[in-house]
Amino acid sequence: MQTNQYNSLEDIALRKDELKAQLSDESEKIGTLWRELFVAQKPNSKGELIANLVGNAITAIDAFLLVRKLMNTYGWLFGRRKKK
């Protein structure tokens, strides 16, 4: 850690102004990043929309099949009897 030696009140005032400027710059950077994070995205084209729908549908089907397989295999854990 850097230690500063101050010989007068003017040195302290100068350091205070430097720190204020640094804080202001950092605050602006954080504000810019925050705004970029929550800026509305451009609307998707029809092709991208369809691709997203297909991807979501495949994910939903995959999740359904996984749950079905797990319930058939480990249903006894949830009080379900295995079908014979």
CYANA upper distance limits for C-alpha pairs under 8 A (distance plus 0.5 A):
  6 TYR  CA     11 ASP  CA      6.17
  6 TYR  CA     12 ILE  CA      6.77
  7 ASN  CA     11 ASP  CA      7.07
  8 SER  CA     12 ILE  CA      7.24
  9 LEU  CA     13 ALA  CA      6.65
 10 GLU  CA     14 LEU  CA      6.60
 11 ASP  CA     15 ARG  CA      6.70
 12 ILE  CA     16 LYS  CA      6.57
 13 ALA  CA     17 ASP  CA      6.74
 14 LEU  CA     18 GLU  CA      6.78
 15 ARG  CA     19 LEU  CA      6.68
 16 LYS  CA     20 LYS  CA      6.61
 17 ASP  CA     21 ALA  CA      6.71
 18 GLU  CA     22 GLN  CA      6.77
 19 LEU  CA     23 LEU  CA      6.60
 20 LYS  CA     24 SER  CA      6.63
 21 ALA  CA     25 ASP  CA      6.73
 22 GLN  CA     26 GLU  CA      6.67
 23 LEU  CA     27 SER  CA      6.46
 24 SER  CA     28 GLU  CA      6.75
 25 ASP  CA     29 LYS  CA      6.81
 26 GLU  CA     30 ILE  CA      6.66
 27 SER  CA     31 GLY  CA      6.58
 28 GLU  CA     32 THR  CA      6.62
 29 LYS  CA     33 LEU  CA      6.72
 30 ILE  CA     34 TRP  CA      6.52
 31 GLY  CA     35 ARG  CA      6.66
 32 THR  CA     36 GLU  CA      6.73
 33 LEU  CA     37 LEU  CA      6.70
 34 TRP  CA     38 PHE  CA      7.14
 35 ARG  CA     39 VAL  CA      6.43
 44 ASN  CA     48 GLU  CA      6.26
 44 ASN  CA     49 LEU  CA      6.51
 45 SER  CA     49 LEU  CA      6.69
 46 LYS  CA     50 ILE  CA      6.65
 47 GLY  CA     51 ALA  CA      6.64
 48 GLU  CA     52 ASN  CA      6.60
 49 LEU  CA     53 LEU  CA      6.73
 50 ILE  CA     54 VAL  CA      6.64
 51 ALA  CA     55 GLY  CA      6.59
 52 ASN  CA     56 ASN  CA      6.55
 53 LEU  CA     57 ALA  CA      6.56
 54 VAL  CA     58 ILE  CA      6.65
 55 GLY  CA     59 THR  CA      6.73
 56 ASN  CA     60 ALA  CA      6.65
 57 ALA  CA     61 ILE  CA      6.69
 58 ILE  CA     62 ASP  CA      6.54
 59 THR  CA     63 ALA  CA      6.65
 60 ALA  CA     64 PHE  CA      6.67
 61 ILE  CA     65 LEU  CA      6.67
 62 ASP  CA     66 LEU  CA      6.64
 63 ALA  CA     67 VAL  CA      6.69
 64 PHE  CA     68 ARG  CA      6.65
 65 LEU  CA     69 LYS  CA      6.58
 66 LEU  CA     70 LEU  CA      6.63
 67 VAL  CA     71 MET  CA      6.51
 68 ARG  CA     72 ASN  CA      6.63
 69 LYS  CA     73 THR  CA      6.62
 70 LEU  CA     74 TYR  CA      6.09
 70 LEU  CA     75 GLY  CA      7.62
 71 MET  CA     75 GLY  CA      4.91
 72 ASN  CA     82 LYS  CA      7.58
 74 TYR  CA     78 PHE  CA      8.21
 75 GLY  CA     79 GLY  CA      7.11
 75 GLY  CA     80 ARG  CA      5.59
 75 GLY  CA     81 ARG  CA      7.31
 75 GLY  CA     82 LYS  CA      7.52
 76 TRP  CA     80 ARG  CA      5.38
 76 TRP  CA     81 ARG  CA      6.19
 76 TRP  CA     82 LYS  CA      7.40
